[in-house]
């Protein structure tokens, strides 16, 4: 493993935070399962109660979370002198594609806009956004607009025809 | 003899115009999916499940199997030409395939990959035909206790063998098992973790969840990665050399056996099969120093192993309803959607279907041979399409695919939620395969545990004392304990002493 790859692994500090999350999640799952209706009023035996497996899973998640906590604390003690960099998820880089995807799937689809139109707008806008910097540097924004509109139109027409007309699948 | 007759009947029923067109079209589509880094076989099968939902069951399953085989094979193209595995299964092929391409032997490497893939698949098809009925017969004697441990075994094995950290793998397996508990449970029809939401009462559908985990999460991953313009190496003749095949017949056979074996292990998948075959070939090779520098033997081992594991993964899916890999899990879900109930009763209720699947896999294998030899150059053009164009289109397909299974928007939100969580978890080194297997096996584990306890009147003893249960439990326990350093040291030392004496 190269040093770069080592740096790319989440750090012990990140593992510590994850361990705390798993301890909380497992505990909450166990509590929800324990307090779940055991259907005793219907004569259901306790070992057939609906919360049995979720409760067991909660316990195991707590055990694994605790193991991760111990491991992370040991690793932290070892690396205290020279902690490795924690790779953060690059939310700034992902923000725009994520917003476009969520805007299309949660904001446009099924909200009264025709699917082909929504798909056309989304694909064209995403292609424009993702290629903007590269094309701007080459002074090709006009061409990019044409490409984006053409790809969007082609994709939306093809998907609509294939799903709706050829395979008789209802579109949102 | 009865099996051969059934196989003959299946082959005869598939040798007609439309099945052959479906085979060629779906395999080509699978290869294209495999060629595009970021699109996995799992996503391809999930999307095609939604597209083929209104087709006849045999036609739909044929298309899905062809996409599966095609995608795993297609991933070797980009591995050889760009040093980017098209699917995770082709990562091992990068090492020697790309080295050969840099020496100006990209065509030869692709010919070798085609030969390995075809022979691996054929070997797997033979095993599929031979072992599925036998395993199905054995599984008829399984009860709730055995199925509980088989489910747990699947989740624990996937957690151990996929990803770098078994702890995170097991956590993902348990999260998958938990996700399967959401909704109305199957014994008392009680709503669990639904918070009064009617959509949640129907549970988390597998296909939208998988599209989220392998589609949306992958799209976000690809779009955050720096853009690299692909440079395709020149391609010489792709016709495989008979000498290469004959010279490495032992490697092919060994990799085929390893591939099928790893494929049968629940949830482990094609990538592990490729790496295991590669490692075994390197250990047995007379030229281990050539591995990673353009070894024909290494490439043939990796490609034989991953393709042999495809039929291997289908064997437990058909016989036990426990899929051998993530794509096999989607395939199994598609079978259920189309009215086929995999599991021990399959050989009793629909024995012909097993031979139909054997025939479908055989046809898909012949199709990859055809496309591998005659369609290399046109296929290379797909690699050059920028990701910024492909990914938005794929996301539209993910949205349509999630919606079309049950025509409800809730499934689109499930896809988005699972995809977003999957993206974050992958960045934190959590593998997705155990989550998928947990989601698939959650129902069987839950029902088997509670049914077993009802049968034993609350006693846990049969879970540990019935012979098959005891064996599977011992394997699960041993697998987990091997990750405890002190236990691992004792076992390793004992093993070394044992080998030292003999």
Interface residues (C-beta under 8 A of the other chain):
Chain A: X9 X10 X14 X18 X22 X29 X32 X36 X37 X39 X42 X44 X45 X46 X47 X48 X50 X51 X52 X53 X54 X56 X57 X60 X61 X64 X65 X67 X68 X71 X87 X89 X90 X93 X94 X97 X98 X100 X101 X102 X104 X105 X106 X109 X110 X115 X119 X122 X123 X126 X127 X130 X131 X134 X151 X155 X156 X159 X162 X163 X167 X168 X169 X170 X171 X172
Chain B: X50 X51 X52 X53 X54 X55 X164 X167 X170 X171 X174 X175 X177 X178 X181 X185 X187 X188 X190 X192 X193 X216 X219 X220 X223 X224 X227 X386 X388 X389 X391 X392 X393 X395 X396 X397 X399 X400 X403 X404 X407 X409 X412 X413 X415 X416 X420 X423 X424 X427 X428 X429 X445 X446 X449 X450 X453 X454 X458
